[in-house]
């Protein structure tokens, strides 16, 4: 762990820079999330940009850079609320974004996400062996670029990061920018009326993240992917009748999206509950230690303390009060009686706080396991929408709410609104511990980082509401257009929000199929048992990672697994090479460091290019109506083959860099 006790961390210029980057990254993430259903981690790009800008100040330092990335990454992650909020338009309840209500939802949800993970910091960040890939990558970048380490080792480290970043940027330019090479390949076939599908992703950033995750998480992801595409998809496809015009790939993808992904959700839900049970003791110990080590006085300059209990309680009270006001404002537009308005405002606040508290630890664990970028936050959203909808349905029947048919629409919208808050908590929890891992590795003060996270939530919430409203007014969402004369072809898909709306409507209209979720729950139980048996032999099969492998598309899981496999194979090769060497440990650490730095560079290059392309796309669409401004009409007919060749070349270079003396 790197530590410099005398370096300033909070600076005005850092906060200003962080605020500017927050607006830019959040806007880009909101657009991409609504367009394709994915967001990117802003932590790594924020680190690099902060270093580049603050380098112009002679007294800039590693901890100041870290605070900027902490603020920006929190805001970028908070944009995950777009996976739910558009559902309010799709169900026909909202017709415009109330800016202050959206701001309060994001701010209070994000703030609670910060507070809920503070007691977990020591157990999950300091003492655990979880990878936290983006957190470790950010720390390595900060350390090797620090001017106090401008020695030969530091220069070598910068070279590894630079080479990885350049290669990733070139690949991203030709794939995401010019569209000359494919970002993945898909293959499917029919056998005995069964559909088999296989997809391969060529993301070099995920390859780097997989290296940081390691072999255990990679194998678990592979196991989940095999269950999904070699067992469940063929099994369910043989039982269905499909249009003869559909290809094998269309059938396989349809089965996976409609049935198998729900199995993954059930597996994730059980694994998350098991994780909560396993973490029950650490959470209790964390709370107990918090009560012992914190006082009701503000901390001054301690390097090893979290926010004081007094400050946490004040912030918690403010966030909960803000949520109650937001929920009350939301239900005030309904035709409920005054007493029922208060009841639902209280119910929504209670659900958001309690469910949010429980998902916080699970999200922190998932981020540590597979990284923030690959954590299935939308899966947590699915679980949350189900739980919220069922509880609201039960309460609604108790108070005879559904005697008025119009109240069903309110109940659906209320469940979506509640889930939006829960997802904001989950998203920040998913990111918070990643940032605290970075801070721990570079010697930052925990409570100052936690303040920086809350600042990031504020500016992120400030940016999300107007950007959402702007995009909705400009393009609309699929199934929800602001004006009748608009071209529906340009509407933003918002796929996760569409799924949340479908689930909520299915529960309140009693037409959801729970069989697949129950199957997933049994799969999760089986994996938990296998994992417990493997642990007796010093092996593991993380249940959450298996569920994630079922839920995530293979284009995400495959490069993560390959990255973990590279880490395992290179380690074995080096162990054999230095088997009888007296300096084995030192040489192994040197090679491992090179691998981490090169992997970090891959993440840096693709992440920064993702930001640049996102910003350019938003500008191009708003100005000229062109969605792919860098795209070139290609004469290449085998872009998937070229993508595979390029990806294989990156793997070869990766292995050579790790093994090189």
FIDOKOL-611595 format. One line per 4 residues: number of its first residue (from 1); for each residue x, y, z of C-alpha. Coordinates in Angstrom, 1 decimal. Example, Ala and Ser with C-alpha at 12.3 -4.5 7.8 and 13.67 -1.06 7.14 Angstrom:
// residues 2
1) 12.3 -4.5 7.8 ~ 13.7 -1.1 7.1
//
This chain:
// residues 661
1) 0.0 0.0 0.0 ~ 1.3 3.4 -1.0 ~ 1.1 6.1 1.6 ~ 2.1 9.8 1.8
5) 0.6 11.3 4.9 ~ 1.7 14.9 4.1 ~ 0.0 15.3 0.7 ~ -3.1 17.4 0.3
9) -6.1 15.5 -1.0 ~ -9.1 17.9 -1.2 ~ -8.3 20.9 -3.4 ~ -10.6 23.4 -5.1
13) -9.1 22.8 -8.5 ~ -9.6 19.0 -8.0 ~ -13.3 19.5 -7.1 ~ -13.8 21.9 -10.1
17) -12.1 19.4 -12.5 ~ -14.1 16.5 -11.1 ~ -17.3 18.5 -11.5 ~ -16.6 19.2 -15.2
21) -15.6 15.6 -15.9 ~ -18.7 14.4 -14.0 ~ -21.0 16.3 -16.4 ~ -19.2 15.0 -19.5
25) -19.0 11.4 -18.5 ~ -22.5 11.2 -17.0 ~ -24.0 12.7 -20.2 ~ -22.1 10.2 -22.3
29) -23.1 7.3 -20.1 ~ -26.8 8.3 -20.1 ~ -26.8 8.4 -23.9 ~ -25.1 5.1 -24.4
33) -27.2 3.4 -21.8 ~ -30.4 4.5 -23.4 ~ -29.1 3.6 -26.9 ~ -27.6 0.2 -26.4
37) -28.3 -0.8 -22.7 ~ -24.7 -0.6 -21.6 ~ -22.6 1.9 -19.6 ~ -18.9 2.1 -19.2
41) -16.8 2.6 -16.1 ~ -15.6 6.2 -15.8 ~ -13.0 5.5 -13.1 ~ -10.0 4.7 -15.3
45) -10.6 7.5 -17.8 ~ -11.0 9.9 -14.9 ~ -7.6 8.8 -13.5 ~ -5.8 9.4 -16.7
49) -7.5 12.8 -17.5 ~ -6.9 14.0 -13.9 ~ -3.2 13.2 -14.1 ~ -2.9 14.9 -17.5
53) -4.6 18.1 -16.3 ~ -3.2 18.4 -12.8 ~ 0.3 17.7 -14.1 ~ 0.4 21.4 -15.1
57) 0.4 22.3 -11.4 ~ 3.7 21.8 -9.7 ~ 2.2 20.8 -6.4 ~ -0.3 18.2 -7.7
61) 0.0 14.8 -6.2 ~ -1.3 11.2 -6.4 ~ -3.9 11.7 -3.7 ~ -5.4 14.7 -5.4
65) -5.7 12.8 -8.6 ~ -7.4 10.0 -6.7 ~ -10.0 12.3 -5.3 ~ -10.9 13.5 -8.8
69) -11.4 10.0 -10.1 ~ -13.4 9.1 -7.0 ~ -15.8 12.0 -7.6 ~ -16.1 11.3 -11.3
73) -16.5 7.5 -11.1 ~ -19.4 7.9 -8.6 ~ -21.3 10.2 -10.9 ~ -20.6 8.0 -14.0
77) -21.9 5.0 -12.1 ~ -25.0 6.8 -10.9 ~ -26.2 7.0 -14.5 ~ -27.2 3.4 -14.2
81) -30.6 4.7 -12.9 ~ -31.5 5.1 -16.6 ~ -32.0 1.3 -16.6 ~ -35.3 1.9 -14.8
85) -36.5 5.5 -15.0 ~ -37.7 5.4 -18.6 ~ -40.1 2.6 -17.6 ~ -42.3 5.4 -16.1
89) -42.8 6.7 -19.7 ~ -43.3 3.2 -21.2 ~ -46.0 2.4 -18.7 ~ -47.8 5.7 -19.6
93) -47.5 7.3 -16.2 ~ -45.0 10.1 -16.9 ~ -45.0 12.3 -20.0 ~ -42.1 14.6 -19.1
97) -39.2 14.5 -16.6 ~ -39.8 16.4 -13.4 ~ -36.2 17.6 -13.0 ~ -36.2 18.2 -9.3
101) -37.8 14.8 -8.6 ~ -35.3 13.0 -10.8 ~ -32.5 14.9 -9.1 ~ -33.7 14.0 -5.6
105) -34.1 10.4 -6.6 ~ -30.5 10.1 -7.9 ~ -29.0 12.2 -5.0 ~ -30.7 10.4 -2.1
109) -30.3 7.0 -3.7 ~ -26.6 7.6 -4.5 ~ -25.9 9.1 -1.0 ~ -27.4 6.1 0.7
113) -25.3 3.8 -1.5 ~ -22.2 5.5 -0.1 ~ -23.4 5.3 3.5 ~ -24.4 1.6 3.3
117) -21.0 0.5 2.1 ~ -18.9 2.4 4.7 ~ -19.2 -0.4 7.4 ~ -18.0 -2.9 4.7
121) -14.8 -1.1 3.8 ~ -12.4 -2.8 6.3 ~ -13.8 -6.3 5.7 ~ -14.3 -6.2 1.9
125) -11.5 -3.8 0.8 ~ -8.7 -4.0 3.4 ~ -8.9 -7.6 4.5 ~ -10.5 -9.6 1.7
129) -8.8 -11.0 -1.4 ~ -11.4 -9.8 -3.9 ~ -9.8 -8.6 -7.1 ~ -11.5 -5.2 -7.6
133) -10.0 -5.0 -11.1 ~ -10.8 -1.4 -11.9 ~ -9.8 -0.3 -8.4 ~ -6.4 -2.0 -8.7
137) -5.9 -0.8 -12.2 ~ -6.6 2.8 -11.2 ~ -4.2 2.5 -8.3 ~ -1.4 1.1 -10.5
141) -1.8 3.9 -13.0 ~ -1.7 6.5 -10.2 ~ 1.4 5.0 -8.6 ~ 3.6 4.5 -11.7
145) 2.7 8.0 -13.0 ~ 3.5 9.7 -9.6 ~ 6.4 12.0 -10.0 ~ 8.0 10.6 -6.8
149) 8.4 7.2 -8.6 ~ 10.1 8.5 -11.8 ~ 12.8 5.9 -11.5 ~ 13.5 3.0 -13.9
153) 10.7 0.8 -12.5 ~ 8.2 3.7 -12.8 ~ 9.2 4.3 -16.5 ~ 8.8 0.6 -17.3
157) 5.4 0.7 -15.7 ~ 4.4 3.7 -17.7 ~ 5.6 1.9 -20.8 ~ 3.4 -1.1 -20.1
161) 0.4 1.1 -19.5 ~ 1.1 3.2 -22.5 ~ 1.6 0.2 -24.8 ~ -1.7 -1.4 -23.6
165) -3.6 1.9 -23.9 ~ -2.3 2.5 -27.5 ~ -3.2 -1.0 -28.7 ~ -6.7 -0.8 -27.1
169) -7.2 2.7 -28.6 ~ -6.3 1.5 -32.1 ~ -8.6 -1.5 -31.8 ~ -11.4 0.7 -30.5
173) -10.9 3.2 -33.3 ~ -11.2 0.5 -36.0 ~ -14.1 -1.3 -34.3 ~ -16.3 1.2 -32.4
177) -15.2 4.2 -34.5 ~ -14.5 3.2 -38.2 ~ -16.7 0.1 -37.9 ~ -14.1 -1.8 -40.0
181) -13.7 -4.8 -37.7 ~ -16.3 -6.5 -35.6 ~ -16.5 -6.2 -31.8 ~ -17.5 -9.9 -31.6
185) -18.7 -12.9 -33.5 ~ -21.8 -15.1 -33.2 ~ -22.4 -18.7 -34.4 ~ -25.5 -20.9 -34.1
189) -26.8 -24.1 -35.5 ~ -29.8 -26.5 -35.2 ~ -29.5 -30.1 -34.2 ~ -32.4 -32.4 -33.5
193) -34.7 -29.3 -33.3 ~ -32.3 -27.9 -30.6 ~ -30.7 -24.5 -31.1 ~ -27.1 -24.1 -30.1
197) -25.5 -20.7 -30.0 ~ -22.0 -19.3 -29.3 ~ -20.8 -15.7 -29.2 ~ -17.3 -14.4 -28.7
201) -16.5 -10.8 -27.7 ~ -13.3 -9.0 -28.8 ~ -13.2 -6.3 -26.1 ~ -9.6 -5.8 -25.0
205) -10.7 -3.9 -22.0 ~ -12.7 -6.9 -20.8 ~ -9.6 -9.1 -21.6 ~ -7.6 -6.8 -19.2
209) -10.3 -6.9 -16.6 ~ -10.4 -10.7 -16.8 ~ -6.7 -10.9 -16.1 ~ -7.2 -8.8 -13.0
213) -10.2 -11.0 -12.0 ~ -8.2 -14.2 -12.2 ~ -9.0 -17.8 -13.0 ~ -11.6 -18.6 -10.3
217) -14.0 -15.9 -11.4 ~ -13.3 -16.6 -15.1 ~ -14.0 -20.3 -14.8 ~ -17.3 -19.6 -12.9
221) -18.3 -17.2 -15.7 ~ -17.5 -19.9 -18.2 ~ -19.6 -22.4 -16.3 ~ -22.6 -20.1 -16.3
225) -22.2 -19.4 -20.0 ~ -22.0 -23.2 -20.8 ~ -25.1 -23.8 -18.7 ~ -27.0 -21.1 -20.5
229) -26.0 -21.8 -24.1 ~ -25.2 -25.5 -24.1 ~ -27.9 -26.7 -21.7 ~ -30.8 -24.3 -21.2
233) -31.1 -22.8 -24.7 ~ -31.1 -26.2 -26.5 ~ -33.5 -27.7 -23.9 ~ -36.1 -24.9 -24.2
237) -35.7 -24.4 -27.9 ~ -36.8 -28.0 -28.7 ~ -40.0 -27.4 -26.7 ~ -41.0 -24.2 -28.7
241) -42.4 -23.6 -32.1 ~ -40.8 -20.9 -34.1 ~ -41.4 -19.0 -37.4 ~ -39.5 -21.0 -40.1
245) -38.1 -17.7 -41.3 ~ -36.0 -17.3 -38.1 ~ -32.4 -18.4 -38.2 ~ -30.8 -20.6 -35.6
249) -29.0 -17.6 -34.1 ~ -32.3 -15.7 -33.9 ~ -34.0 -18.6 -32.1 ~ -31.1 -19.1 -29.7
253) -31.0 -15.4 -28.8 ~ -34.8 -15.3 -28.4 ~ -34.8 -18.2 -26.0 ~ -31.9 -16.8 -24.0
257) -33.4 -13.3 -23.8 ~ -37.0 -14.5 -22.9 ~ -36.3 -17.5 -20.7 ~ -32.6 -18.3 -19.9
261) -31.8 -14.8 -18.7 ~ -34.6 -15.1 -16.1 ~ -32.9 -18.3 -15.0 ~ -29.7 -16.3 -14.5
265) -31.7 -13.7 -12.5 ~ -33.0 -16.5 -10.2 ~ -29.4 -17.8 -9.8 ~ -28.1 -14.3 -9.1
269) -30.9 -13.7 -6.6 ~ -30.1 -16.9 -4.6 ~ -26.3 -16.3 -4.8 ~ -26.8 -12.7 -3.7
273) -28.9 -13.9 -0.7 ~ -26.2 -16.5 0.1 ~ -23.6 -13.8 -0.1 ~ -25.6 -11.7 2.3
277) -25.8 -14.6 4.7 ~ -22.0 -15.1 4.4 ~ -21.5 -11.4 4.9 ~ -23.9 -11.1 7.8
281) -21.1 -11.5 10.4 ~ -18.6 -9.2 8.6 ~ -21.3 -6.5 8.3 ~ -22.1 -6.9 12.0
285) -18.4 -6.7 12.9 ~ -18.0 -3.7 10.6 ~ -20.9 -1.9 12.3 ~ -19.5 -2.8 15.7
289) -16.0 -1.6 14.8 ~ -17.6 1.6 13.4 ~ -19.3 2.3 16.7 ~ -16.0 1.6 18.6
293) -13.6 3.6 16.4 ~ -15.8 6.6 15.5 ~ -16.8 9.4 17.7 ~ -19.4 12.2 17.4
297) -16.6 14.6 16.5 ~ -15.5 15.4 13.0 ~ -12.2 13.8 12.0 ~ -9.3 16.1 11.4
301) -6.4 14.4 9.7 ~ -6.6 10.7 10.5 ~ -5.6 8.5 7.6 ~ -7.4 5.4 8.7
305) -10.9 6.4 9.6 ~ -14.3 6.5 7.9 ~ -16.9 9.3 8.2 ~ -17.8 9.9 11.8
309) -20.9 8.3 13.1 ~ -22.4 11.7 13.8 ~ -22.0 12.8 10.2 ~ -23.3 9.5 8.9
313) -26.4 9.7 11.0 ~ -27.1 13.3 9.9 ~ -26.6 12.4 6.2 ~ -28.7 9.3 6.6
317) -31.5 11.3 8.1 ~ -31.3 13.9 5.4 ~ -31.3 11.3 2.6 ~ -34.3 9.4 4.1
321) -36.2 12.6 4.6 ~ -35.4 13.6 1.0 ~ -36.7 10.2 -0.2 ~ -39.9 10.6 1.7
325) -40.5 14.0 0.2 ~ -39.8 12.6 -3.2 ~ -42.1 9.6 -2.8 ~ -44.9 11.9 -1.4
329) -44.5 14.2 -4.4 ~ -44.7 11.2 -6.7 ~ -47.9 9.7 -5.2 ~ -49.5 13.2 -4.9
333) -50.3 13.0 -8.6 ~ -52.4 9.9 -8.1 ~ -56.1 9.8 -7.1 ~ -55.3 8.2 -3.7
337) -56.7 9.6 -0.5 ~ -54.4 11.7 1.8 ~ -53.9 8.8 4.2 ~ -53.0 6.4 1.4
341) -50.6 8.9 -0.1 ~ -48.8 9.1 3.2 ~ -48.9 5.3 3.4 ~ -47.3 4.8 0.0
345) -44.7 7.5 0.6 ~ -43.7 5.7 3.8 ~ -43.8 2.3 2.1 ~ -41.6 3.4 -0.9
349) -39.1 5.0 1.5 ~ -39.0 1.9 3.6 ~ -38.6 -0.5 0.6 ~ -35.8 1.6 -0.9
353) -33.9 1.9 2.4 ~ -34.2 -1.7 3.5 ~ -33.8 -3.4 0.1 ~ -31.0 -1.0 -0.8
357) -29.1 -1.8 2.4 ~ -29.2 -5.6 1.6 ~ -28.2 -5.2 -2.1 ~ -25.3 -2.9 -1.2
361) -23.1 -5.6 0.2 ~ -23.9 -8.0 -2.7 ~ -23.1 -5.3 -5.3 ~ -19.8 -4.5 -3.5
365) -18.9 -8.2 -3.6 ~ -19.8 -8.5 -7.3 ~ -17.7 -5.5 -8.1 ~ -14.8 -7.0 -6.3
369) -15.3 -10.3 -8.2 ~ -15.7 -9.2 -11.8 ~ -15.3 -5.5 -11.7 ~ -17.8 -2.6 -11.8
373) -18.1 -2.7 -15.6 ~ -19.1 -6.3 -15.7 ~ -21.3 -6.4 -12.7 ~ -25.0 -7.1 -13.7
377) -26.6 -4.1 -12.0 ~ -29.6 -4.6 -14.2 ~ -29.9 -8.1 -12.7 ~ -30.2 -6.4 -9.3
381) -32.8 -4.1 -10.8 ~ -34.8 -7.2 -11.9 ~ -34.7 -8.6 -8.4 ~ -35.7 -5.3 -7.0
385) -38.6 -4.7 -9.4 ~ -39.9 -8.2 -8.5 ~ -39.7 -7.7 -4.8 ~ -41.1 -4.2 -4.9
389) -44.0 -5.2 -7.2 ~ -45.0 -8.2 -5.0 ~ -45.0 -6.1 -1.8 ~ -46.9 -3.3 -3.4
393) -49.4 -5.8 -4.9 ~ -49.9 -7.4 -1.5 ~ -50.5 -3.9 0.2 ~ -52.7 -2.9 -2.7
397) -55.0 -5.9 -2.1 ~ -55.1 -5.3 1.6 ~ -56.4 -1.7 1.1 ~ -58.6 -2.6 -1.8
401) -56.5 -0.4 -4.1 ~ -57.3 -2.3 -7.3 ~ -61.0 -1.8 -7.2 ~ -60.2 1.1 -9.4
405) -58.7 -0.2 -12.7 ~ -56.7 3.0 -13.1 ~ -54.8 2.2 -9.9 ~ -53.0 -0.7 -11.6
409) -51.1 1.8 -13.7 ~ -50.2 3.8 -10.5 ~ -49.0 0.6 -8.8 ~ -46.8 -0.3 -11.8
413) -45.3 3.2 -11.9 ~ -44.8 3.2 -8.1 ~ -42.9 -0.1 -8.3 ~ -40.7 1.3 -11.1
417) -40.0 4.6 -9.2 ~ -39.1 2.6 -6.0 ~ -36.8 0.4 -8.1 ~ -35.1 3.5 -9.5
421) -34.0 4.5 -6.0 ~ -32.8 0.9 -5.2 ~ -30.8 0.8 -8.4 ~ -29.2 4.1 -7.6
425) -28.1 2.6 -4.2 ~ -26.9 -0.6 -5.9 ~ -25.0 1.3 -8.6 ~ -23.1 3.5 -6.1
429) -22.4 0.5 -3.9 ~ -21.0 -1.3 -6.9 ~ -18.6 1.6 -7.5 ~ -17.9 2.8 -4.0
433) -15.8 -0.1 -2.8 ~ -13.9 -0.1 -6.1 ~ -12.9 3.5 -5.4 ~ -12.1 2.8 -1.8
437) -9.8 0.0 -3.0 ~ -7.9 2.4 -5.2 ~ -7.7 4.8 -2.2 ~ -6.4 2.1 0.1
441) -3.7 1.1 -2.4 ~ -2.5 4.6 -2.8 ~ -2.9 5.7 0.8 ~ -5.9 8.0 0.6
445) -8.0 9.0 3.6 ~ -11.2 6.9 3.7 ~ -13.5 9.6 5.1 ~ -12.3 12.1 2.5
449) -13.0 9.7 -0.3 ~ -16.4 9.1 1.1 ~ -17.1 12.9 1.1 ~ -15.8 13.0 -2.5
453) -18.2 10.2 -3.5 ~ -21.1 12.1 -2.1 ~ -20.0 15.2 -4.0 ~ -19.9 13.1 -7.1
457) -23.4 11.9 -6.5 ~ -24.6 15.5 -6.2 ~ -23.1 16.7 -9.5 ~ -24.0 13.4 -11.2
461) -27.7 13.8 -10.1 ~ -27.5 17.4 -11.3 ~ -26.4 16.3 -14.7 ~ -28.6 13.2 -15.2
465) -32.0 14.9 -14.9 ~ -31.6 17.6 -17.7 ~ -29.7 15.2 -20.0 ~ -32.4 12.6 -19.6
469) -35.0 15.2 -20.4 ~ -33.1 16.5 -23.4 ~ -32.7 13.0 -24.9 ~ -36.3 12.2 -24.3
473) -37.5 15.4 -26.0 ~ -35.1 14.9 -28.9 ~ -35.6 11.2 -29.6 ~ -38.2 9.7 -27.3
477) -38.1 6.1 -26.0 ~ -39.4 3.0 -27.7 ~ -43.1 2.8 -26.9 ~ -43.1 6.4 -25.5
481) -42.7 9.3 -27.8 ~ -43.1 12.9 -26.6 ~ -44.7 14.1 -29.9 ~ -46.9 12.3 -32.3
485) -45.1 13.4 -35.5 ~ -41.7 12.1 -34.4 ~ -39.8 9.3 -36.2 ~ -40.1 6.2 -34.1
489) -37.0 4.8 -35.9 ~ -34.8 7.2 -34.0 ~ -36.2 6.4 -30.6 ~ -33.8 5.3 -27.9
493) -34.4 1.6 -27.0 ~ -33.7 1.8 -23.3 ~ -33.7 -2.1 -23.2 ~ -33.4 -2.6 -19.4
497) -36.1 -0.1 -18.6 ~ -38.3 -1.9 -21.1 ~ -37.6 -5.2 -19.3 ~ -38.4 -3.6 -15.9
501) -41.7 -2.3 -17.3 ~ -42.5 -5.7 -18.7 ~ -41.8 -7.5 -15.4 ~ -43.8 -5.0 -13.4
505) -46.7 -5.2 -15.8 ~ -46.5 -9.0 -15.8 ~ -46.7 -9.2 -12.0 ~ -49.6 -6.8 -11.6
509) -51.4 -8.3 -14.6 ~ -50.6 -11.9 -13.3 ~ -49.0 -13.0 -16.6 ~ -45.3 -13.5 -15.6
513) -43.8 -17.0 -15.7 ~ -42.0 -17.7 -12.4 ~ -40.9 -21.2 -13.5 ~ -37.6 -19.9 -15.0
517) -36.7 -17.9 -12.0 ~ -37.4 -20.9 -9.7 ~ -35.2 -23.0 -12.0 ~ -32.5 -20.4 -11.6
521) -32.9 -20.5 -7.8 ~ -32.3 -24.3 -7.8 ~ -29.3 -23.8 -10.1 ~ -27.9 -21.3 -7.6
525) -28.4 -23.7 -4.7 ~ -26.6 -26.4 -6.6 ~ -23.7 -24.1 -7.4 ~ -23.5 -23.0 -3.8
529) -23.2 -26.7 -2.7 ~ -20.5 -27.4 -5.3 ~ -18.6 -24.3 -4.2 ~ -18.6 -25.4 -0.6
533) -17.3 -28.8 -1.5 ~ -14.5 -27.3 -3.7 ~ -13.4 -25.0 -0.9 ~ -12.4 -28.0 1.1
537) -9.8 -28.6 -1.7 ~ -8.7 -25.0 -1.8 ~ -10.7 -24.4 -5.0 ~ -13.8 -22.4 -5.6
541) -16.7 -21.8 -8.0 ~ -18.2 -18.4 -7.0 ~ -22.0 -18.8 -7.2 ~ -22.5 -15.2 -8.1
545) -20.1 -15.4 -11.0 ~ -22.0 -18.5 -12.3 ~ -25.3 -16.6 -12.2 ~ -23.6 -13.7 -13.9
549) -22.3 -16.0 -16.6 ~ -25.9 -17.2 -17.3 ~ -27.2 -13.6 -17.2 ~ -24.5 -11.7 -19.2
553) -24.2 -12.1 -23.0 ~ -21.3 -14.3 -24.0 ~ -19.6 -11.4 -25.7 ~ -18.9 -10.1 -22.2
557) -18.2 -13.4 -20.5 ~ -15.7 -14.8 -23.1 ~ -13.0 -12.1 -23.0 ~ -13.3 -12.1 -19.2
561) -12.6 -15.8 -19.0 ~ -9.8 -15.6 -21.5 ~ -8.2 -12.8 -19.5 ~ -8.4 -15.0 -16.3
565) -6.9 -17.9 -18.3 ~ -4.0 -15.8 -19.4 ~ -3.3 -14.9 -15.7 ~ -3.4 -18.6 -14.7
569) -1.3 -19.9 -17.6 ~ 1.4 -17.2 -17.3 ~ 1.6 -17.7 -13.6 ~ 2.1 -21.5 -14.0
573) 4.7 -20.9 -16.7 ~ 6.7 -18.5 -14.5 ~ 6.5 -20.8 -11.5 ~ 8.1 -23.6 -13.6
577) 10.7 -21.2 -15.0 ~ 11.8 -19.9 -11.5 ~ 11.2 -23.2 -9.7 ~ 14.7 -23.4 -8.3
581) 15.6 -19.7 -8.3 ~ 16.4 -18.1 -4.9 ~ 14.7 -14.9 -6.0 ~ 11.5 -16.6 -7.2
585) 9.2 -14.4 -5.2 ~ 10.7 -11.2 -6.4 ~ 10.7 -12.3 -10.1 ~ 7.2 -13.5 -9.8
589) 6.0 -10.2 -8.4 ~ 7.8 -8.3 -11.1 ~ 6.1 -10.2 -13.9 ~ 2.7 -10.0 -12.1
593) 3.2 -6.2 -11.9 ~ 3.9 -6.0 -15.6 ~ 0.7 -8.0 -16.3 ~ -1.4 -5.8 -14.1
597) 0.0 -2.6 -15.7 ~ -0.5 -3.9 -19.3 ~ -4.0 -5.0 -18.4 ~ -4.6 -1.6 -16.9
601) -3.5 0.0 -20.1 ~ -5.9 -2.1 -22.1 ~ -8.7 -0.9 -19.9 ~ -7.5 2.7 -20.1
605) -7.3 2.8 -23.9 ~ -10.8 1.3 -24.5 ~ -12.4 3.3 -21.7 ~ -11.1 6.6 -22.9
609) -12.0 5.9 -26.5 ~ -15.4 4.9 -25.3 ~ -15.8 8.4 -23.7 ~ -14.5 10.1 -26.8
613) -16.8 8.2 -29.2 ~ -19.7 8.8 -26.8 ~ -19.2 12.5 -26.7 ~ -18.6 12.7 -30.5
617) -21.8 10.6 -31.1 ~ -23.9 12.9 -28.9 ~ -22.6 16.0 -30.7 ~ -23.0 14.4 -34.1
621) -26.5 13.3 -33.5 ~ -27.6 16.6 -32.1 ~ -25.9 18.6 -34.9 ~ -26.2 16.5 -38.0
625) -28.4 13.5 -37.2 ~ -25.5 11.1 -37.8 ~ -25.2 8.3 -35.2 ~ -21.9 6.9 -36.3
629) -19.8 9.9 -37.4 ~ -16.6 8.0 -37.8 ~ -18.0 5.0 -39.6 ~ -16.4 4.2 -43.0
633) -18.1 2.2 -45.8 ~ -16.0 -0.9 -45.7 ~ -15.1 -3.2 -48.6 ~ -14.1 -5.9 -46.0
637) -16.5 -8.8 -46.1 ~ -14.9 -10.7 -43.2 ~ -14.9 -8.1 -40.4 ~ -15.6 -10.8 -37.8
641) -12.6 -12.8 -39.0 ~ -10.5 -9.7 -38.9 ~ -11.8 -8.9 -35.4 ~ -10.8 -12.4 -34.2
645) -7.3 -12.2 -35.7 ~ -6.8 -8.8 -34.1 ~ -8.0 -10.1 -30.7 ~ -5.7 -13.1 -31.0
649) -2.8 -10.8 -31.7 ~ -3.6 -8.8 -28.6 ~ -3.7 -12.0 -26.6 ~ -0.3 -13.0 -28.0
653) 1.2 -9.6 -27.2 ~ -0.3 -9.7 -23.7 ~ 1.3 -13.1 -22.9 ~ 4.7 -12.0 -24.3
657) 4.6 -8.8 -22.2 ~ 3.9 -10.8 -19.0 ~ 6.6 -13.4 -19.7 ~ 9.2 -10.9 -20.9
661) 12.1 -10.3 -18.5
//
